[in-house]
Amino acid sequence: MADSQGRTLAGLKAAENRKKRDPHIQSIVKAYDALDEYEAGDTSDLVLDCGGTVSFTQSFVYLGSLLHRDLSDHHDVDARIKKASKAFGALRNRIFGTRDVSERLKGKIYTGGVLAVLLYGCESWCLTAESISRLRNWHNKRIREMCRMTMCQSFVHQISSVSLQKRTGVFSIEYYLASRTLLWAGHVARMPKSRLPQMLTLSWVHEPRIAGGQEMTYGRSLERHLKHFGLMDDGG
């Protein structure tokens, strides 16, 4: 009996050690800990001097962009994908899914309408590789629909996404993300130093780095976009 209990305790300790070393489990635990901290805080309504109240919320929409309490942009990316899907679906039967409209014209309508909905506010996004992958997959799927082609057909006939982009005149999602962000960054750079957008862009937080992997920053996003257009080499 003692040997059995000893083996059980040893197994539990080994499992606990594996959980501590697994980064995926650590990220889940960290997310739940953050949620517990939020729930444990005082989230009662704030009473204003005028008698009104301000309620706490985990997310809210400001100027069309979804802001979440964890300050990450993947929530806004998910919301933009849903809105763009509705915009594409509204034109699927009459434009994007019909043979009567040329692929080039479909591409122009898609770029001017649907992409404008998808990438609204992307100039300030700090996207992770996962968020970019989601946008890329959604973008490529819509291009295949405009060319009336399924994923299976493109695989069997070895038709690449680049060739479909040329047929519709649509570029990669990385191109649109980089061009929009760099245009905004150039606009901010030309602002007087007294303007708030430039002050926030060049600001620095005097706090130590967090343990583990670092969050994606706007500076690193700009560096990635500059590399996309060959304006910065890998050595900086």
Contacts in CASP RR format, 6 or more apart in sequence:
PFRMAT RR
TARGET T0000
AUTHOR 0000-0000-0000
METHOD contacts of the structure
MODEL  1
MADSQGRTLAGLKAAENRKKRDPHIQSIVKAYDALDEYEAGDTSDLVLDC
GGTVSFTQSFVYLGSLLHRDLSDHHDVDARIKKASKAFGALRNRIFGTRD
VSERLKGKIYTGGVLAVLLYGCESWCLTAESISRLRNWHNKRIREMCRMT
MCQSFVHQISSVSLQKRTGVFSIEYYLASRTLLWAGHVARMPKSRLPQML
TLSWVHEPRIAGGQEMTYGRSLERHLKHFGLMDDGG
19 25 0 8 1.000
20 26 0 8 1.000
34 70 0 8 1.000
38 58 0 8 1.000
38 69 0 8 1.000
43 56 0 8 1.000
44 56 0 8 1.000
45 53 0 8 1.000
45 54 0 8 1.000
45 55 0 8 1.000
45 56 0 8 1.000
46 53 0 8 1.000
46 54 0 8 1.000
46 55 0 8 1.000
47 53 0 8 1.000
48 54 0 8 1.000
58 68 0 8 1.000
58 69 0 8 1.000
59 66 0 8 1.000
59 67 0 8 1.000
59 68 0 8 1.000
59 69 0 8 1.000
59 75 0 8 1.000
60 66 0 8 1.000
60 67 0 8 1.000
61 67 0 8 1.000
64 120 0 8 1.000
64 121 0 8 1.000
65 76 0 8 1.000
65 120 0 8 1.000
65 121 0 8 1.000
65 124 0 8 1.000
66 75 0 8 1.000
66 76 0 8 1.000
66 79 0 8 1.000
67 76 0 8 1.000
68 75 0 8 1.000
68 76 0 8 1.000
72 215 0 8 1.000
73 125 0 8 1.000
73 126 0 8 1.000
73 127 0 8 1.000
73 131 0 8 1.000
74 128 0 8 1.000
74 130 0 8 1.000
74 131 0 8 1.000
74 134 0 8 1.000
76 121 0 8 1.000
76 125 0 8 1.000
77 125 0 8 1.000
77 127 0 8 1.000
77 131 0 8 1.000
77 134 0 8 1.000
77 135 0 8 1.000
78 134 0 8 1.000
80 117 0 8 1.000
80 118 0 8 1.000
80 119 0 8 1.000
80 120 0 8 1.000
80 122 0 8 1.000
81 118 0 8 1.000
81 134 0 8 1.000
81 135 0 8 1.000
81 138 0 8 1.000
83 117 0 8 1.000
83 118 0 8 1.000
84 114 0 8 1.000
84 115 0 8 1.000
84 117 0 8 1.000
84 118 0 8 1.000
84 138 0 8 1.000
85 138 0 8 1.000
87 113 0 8 1.000
87 114 0 8 1.000
87 117 0 8 1.000
88 96 0 8 1.000
88 110 0 8 1.000
88 114 0 8 1.000
88 142 0 8 1.000
88 145 0 8 1.000
89 96 0 8 1.000
91 109 0 8 1.000
91 114 0 8 1.000
92 145 0 8 1.000
95 101 0 8 1.000
95 106 0 8 1.000
95 109 0 8 1.000
96 106 0 8 1.000
96 109 0 8 1.000
96 110 0 8 1.000
96 142 0 8 1.000
96 145 0 8 1.000
96 146 0 8 1.000
97 106 0 8 1.000
97 145 0 8 1.000
97 146 0 8 1.000
97 148 0 8 1.000
99 148 0 8 1.000
103 146 0 8 1.000
103 147 0 8 1.000
103 167 0 8 1.000
103 168 0 8 1.000
103 169 0 8 1.000
104 167 0 8 1.000
104 168 0 8 1.000
104 169 0 8 1.000
106 146 0 8 1.000
106 168 0 8 1.000
107 146 0 8 1.000
107 168 0 8 1.000
107 169 0 8 1.000
107 170 0 8 1.000
108 169 0 8 1.000
110 142 0 8 1.000
110 146 0 8 1.000
110 168 0 8 1.000
110 170 0 8 1.000
111 170 0 8 1.000
114 142 0 8 1.000
115 176 0 8 1.000
118 135 0 8 1.000
118 138 0 8 1.000
118 139 0 8 1.000
119 176 0 8 1.000
119 177 0 8 1.000
119 180 0 8 1.000
122 176 0 8 1.000
122 177 0 8 1.000
122 180 0 8 1.000
122 181 0 8 1.000
123 180 0 8 1.000
123 181 0 8 1.000
123 183 0 8 1.000
123 184 0 8 1.000
123 185 0 8 1.000
124 184 0 8 1.000
124 218 0 8 1.000
125 131 0 8 1.000
125 177 0 8 1.000
125 181 0 8 1.000
125 221 0 8 1.000
126 215 0 8 1.000
126 216 0 8 1.000
126 217 0 8 1.000
126 218 0 8 1.000
126 220 0 8 1.000
126 221 0 8 1.000
127 135 0 8 1.000
127 177 0 8 1.000
127 216 0 8 1.000
127 221 0 8 1.000
128 216 0 8 1.000
132 173 0 8 1.000
132 174 0 8 1.000
132 177 0 8 1.000
135 173 0 8 1.000
135 177 0 8 1.000
136 172 0 8 1.000
136 173 0 8 1.000
136 174 0 8 1.000
139 172 0 8 1.000
139 173 0 8 1.000
140 161 0 8 1.000
140 164 0 8 1.000
140 173 0 8 1.000
141 151 0 8 1.000
143 161 0 8 1.000
143 164 0 8 1.000
143 165 0 8 1.000
143 168 0 8 1.000
143 170 0 8 1.000
144 150 0 8 1.000
144 151 0 8 1.000
144 154 0 8 1.000
144 161 0 8 1.000
144 164 0 8 1.000
146 168 0 8 1.000
147 164 0 8 1.000
147 167 0 8 1.000
147 168 0 8 1.000
149 159 0 8 1.000
149 164 0 8 1.000
153 159 0 8 1.000
154 160 0 8 1.000
154 161 0 8 1.000
154 164 0 8 1.000
161 172 0 8 1.000
162 172 0 8 1.000
165 171 0 8 1.000
165 172 0 8 1.000
174 228 0 8 1.000
175 228 0 8 1.000
177 225 0 8 1.000
178 224 0 8 1.000
178 225 0 8 1.000
178 226 0 8 1.000
178 228 0 8 1.000
178 229 0 8 1.000
181 221 0 8 1.000
181 222 0 8 1.000
181 225 0 8 1.000
182 222 0 8 1.000
182 225 0 8 1.000
182 226 0 8 1.000
182 229 0 8 1.000
185 201 0 8 1.000
185 222 0 8 1.000
188 195 0 8 1.000
188 197 0 8 1.000
188 198 0 8 1.000
188 201 0 8 1.000
189 198 0 8 1.000
191 197 0 8 1.000
191 198 0 8 1.000
192 198 0 8 1.000
193 199 0 8 1.000
201 218 0 8 1.000
223 232 0 8 1.000
223 236 0 8 1.000
226 232 0 8 1.000
227 233 0 8 1.000
227 234 0 8 1.000
END
